[in-house]
Amino acid sequence: MAADTYASLSDLRVAAYLNAELFTLLHEKGDLRGTMMEVPFNPSLGSAAVKLGLYQPQDAFSAAGEDTAPSTVNITDASATLTVAKYSLVRELTDLAQLTGGPDLDKLAADMANSASYCLSGLLTAGFTNLATNVGTSGVNLSVDDVYSAQYALQLSLVDGPFYMVLAPIQWNDFQASLRGEVGAIQFVPATAEALSIKGSSFKGMWNGIEIYTHNSVATSGGNRIGAMYGKGAYAYTEAPVDRLTPFMGMSKSPAGSKMVVEIVRGSVGATKGKTFCVGNYYPAVAEVEDLRGVKITTDA
C-alpha cells in the first residue's frame, strides 16, 4: 500500500499560507525636504499663498566727490510665492479582504506618511526643468566633467553651500562609470572611492563637497533625465497644518512628524457595500526661490 504523502493529502491543506508579516516591494524611500528651506504656513492670515520677499543686501559705494551729493541707489528686490494645494491618496478595502488577512488599516494609514514625502520630493524634482542654467548634453551619459561644469556655474553665481545634487538613478550610475575612469589627483581622494561603493536608495554620500541624492521622480524629457545641482536657498517648501480639520473627522490619524491627515471613512456607501475608505489629504507647496542658485543637469536617460 502506498504511503500518504504531502502531495496526496492536498485536499487537507492549502496550496500556500500567507505569512503574517507583509514585506514591502521595491520603492523610492528618499525624502528630499532636507535640501530645501522650510517656510512656516500660517492659516490664520487668510490665504493659500505665502509670498517670500527677496532683496540684494549689498551695493557698491560710489566716490561722488567731497562736495557732491551721491545718486540714490534703489534696492534690488524680487519675490517667490508658495501656494499650497490639495493632494490626496485613497485606499479602498472591503470587509472581506480585511477579515481574511488583508492589509491592516492602521498600517495603510502610517504608510501614507511615506507617500506624502514622495509627493513633496516630486514637486521639487518637477521644478528642475525650469532652471535657466543647464549643463550636460542631450543623449549623452552624465560625466564627471558635467558635474564639475555645474559646480563651476554655481561658483560663478556666488552661491553659498551646502550644495546638493539630485539625480535619476541612471544618472548616478553613469556618474559612477565616469568616475571609474578618472586619473590624476581625484582618483586618490577618499570621497571618490566612497562614491564608487554601492548604497541604498536616495542618499549616496558626499563628493567634492556636494551631498548627492537619487530619486526616481526626477523628470524625463526628450529621452533625457533632468537632474539638478543647487545650493541651499534655491528651493523652499511649506506644508499647511491639518490640525484645524481633525476635530471634525470621525476617525483620523496624523502620522508622527507628518503634516498630513488620514481619515478612516465608512459612511452609507461603505456600510452597504461592506468596505472602508482610507483617505489621505496633504497640502504642500514647493517654489523656486532664486534661479541662479540652481543648475539643471540634462543627460541621457
Secondary structure, DSSP 8 states (H G I E B T S, - for coil): -----TTTTGGGS-S----SS----S------GGGSEE----GGGS-SEEEEEEE----------TT---------EEEEEEE---EEEEEEEEHHHHHTT---HHHHHHHHHHHHHHHHHHHHHHGGGG-S-EES-TTS---HHHHHHHHHHHHHTT--S-EEEEE-HHHHHHHHHHHHT--SGGGG-HHHHHHTS---SSEEEEETTEEEEE-TTS-EETTEEEEEEEETTSEEEEE---TTTGGG-SSEE--TT-SEEEEEE-HHHHHHHTEEEEEEEE-EEEEE--GGGEEEEEEE-
